[in-house]
Amino acid sequence: MTDEREVESLKNAVAALQWWHTIDLGNGIVTPGGDPTPARLPELQIPHDLTGLTVLDIGAWDGFFSFEAERRGATRVLATDSFCWGRGGWGTKAGFELARQALGSRVEDLDIDPLELSPDRIGTFDLVFCFGVLYHMRHPLLALERVFSVTRRHLILQTQVDLSAIERPAIAFYPGTELNNDPTNWCGPNPAAVIAMLRTVGFSEIKTVSQWFAREVSLADVNGPPVSGHITVHAWR
Ligand SMILES: C[S@@+](CC[C@H](N)C(=O)[O-])C[C@H]1O[C@@H](n2cnc3c(N)ncnc32)[C@H](O)[C@@H]1O
């Protein structure tokens, strides 16, 4: 097959799938994800050089951040997911598999729920990514206990936050579709609760590196609908 035909065939394969992540696969092919993924990198503040590190990406979905960790020099990357890899979620694993092949990536994969993570099942990792997963958890503190158990040194966590005008740790509960009309969104911790939960599960050093809110929030918002916002926190054992 000529290179041109290979590129054409990849283009068609990409077009046949639904994507969440925007991934540059080379040769002018970029996956048409609804998420502007590369633009999120500055707020995550992932170290530029990951040479020699092992990385775990929890809730990897199409795998953008796993491939990015590999690109930054990680020696081993494990992408995990379950819900969006065919367990009833919005997507499938097909995008991850196609992107991995197109990029010639050696990222490993494991279908596992966040609550099943443990050193016995997957070992421990120098650096752990947990982006956009915590607010989907019915048991957020338990999920963070599992995340801590597989973190050897450094966790980067990004999550939806709510009740941000409250200074004490507080968590909004979404029993229905209150947040973004999505029944899989269960909790919106406020920034103080994210930090307190991380400390409670065992992290000793915690630093908020970015926060974003759709608008300024005040105590009047506490009784209203959720205001979109998210924070990125780095935590170390
Ligand atoms: C908003 S996506 C974030 C994907 C990726 N980490 C990112 O930041 O772009 C949420 C991820 O959490 C995963 N997930 C794990 N457990 C889930 C659950 N119980 N409900 C919904 N999503 C869950 C989904 O499969 C999905 O990959």
The ligand as an SDF file (V2000), in Angstrom:
LIG
                    3D

 27 29  0  0  0  0  0  0  0  0999 V2000
  -15.0220   13.4550   31.3430 C   0  0  0  0  0  0  0  0  0  0  0  0
  -14.2250   11.9510   30.9000 S   0  0  0  0  0  0  0  0  0  0  0  0
  -12.5360   12.4150   31.1330 C   0  0  0  0  0  0  0  0  0  0  0  0
  -11.6060   11.6790   30.2070 C   0  0  0  0  0  0  0  0  0  0  0  0
  -10.1410   12.1100   30.2950 C   0  0  0  0  0  0  0  0  0  0  0  0
   -9.5380   11.7100   31.5560 N   0  0  0  0  0  0  0  0  0  0  0  0
  -10.0240   13.6070   30.1180 C   0  0  0  0  0  0  0  0  0  0  0  0
   -9.7080   14.3090   31.0840 O   0  0  0  0  0  0  0  0  0  0  0  0
  -10.2620   14.0730   29.0230 O   0  0  0  0  0  0  0  0  0  0  0  0
  -14.5760   10.9420   32.2970 C   0  0  0  0  0  0  0  0  0  0  0  0
  -13.8200    9.6360   32.3370 C   0  0  0  0  0  0  0  0  0  0  0  0
  -14.1190    8.9570   33.5570 O   0  0  0  0  0  0  0  0  0  0  0  0
  -14.3460    7.5970   33.2750 C   0  0  0  0  0  0  0  0  0  0  0  0
  -15.1680    6.9770   34.3260 N   0  0  0  0  0  0  0  0  0  0  0  0
  -14.7320    6.0530   35.2000 C   0  0  0  0  0  0  0  0  0  0  0  0
  -15.6970    5.6740   36.0050 N   0  0  0  0  0  0  0  0  0  0  0  0
  -16.8020    6.3420   35.6560 C   0  0  0  0  0  0  0  0  0  0  0  0
  -18.1350    6.3600   36.1280 C   0  0  0  0  0  0  0  0  0  0  0  0
  -18.5260    5.6110   37.1570 N   0  0  0  0  0  0  0  0  0  0  0  0
  -18.9960    7.1580   35.5070 N   0  0  0  0  0  0  0  0  0  0  0  0
  -18.5820    7.9430   34.4810 C   0  0  0  0  0  0  0  0  0  0  0  0
  -17.3220    7.9570   34.0050 N   0  0  0  0  0  0  0  0  0  0  0  0
  -16.4520    7.1790   34.5880 C   0  0  0  0  0  0  0  0  0  0  0  0
  -15.0140    7.6070   31.9170 C   0  0  0  0  0  0  0  0  0  0  0  0
  -14.9620    6.3480   31.2980 O   0  0  0  0  0  0  0  0  0  0  0  0
  -14.2210    8.6780   31.2090 C   0  0  0  0  0  0  0  0  0  0  0  0
  -13.0720    8.1730   30.6020 O   0  0  0  0  0  0  0  0  0  0  0  0
  1  2  1  0
  2  3  1  0
  2 10  1  0
  3  4  1  0
  4  5  1  0
  5  6  1  0
  5  7  1  0
  7  8  2  0
  7  9  1  0
 10 11  1  0
 11 12  1  0
 11 26  1  0
 12 13  1  0
 13 14  1  0
 13 24  1  0
 14 15  1  0
 14 23  1  0
 15 16  2  0
 16 17  1  0
 17 18  1  0
 17 23  2  0
 18 19  1  0
 18 20  2  0
 20 21  1  0
 21 22  2  0
 22 23  1  0
 24 25  1  0
 24 26  1  0
 26 27  1  0
M  CHG  2   2   1   9  -1
M  END
$$$$
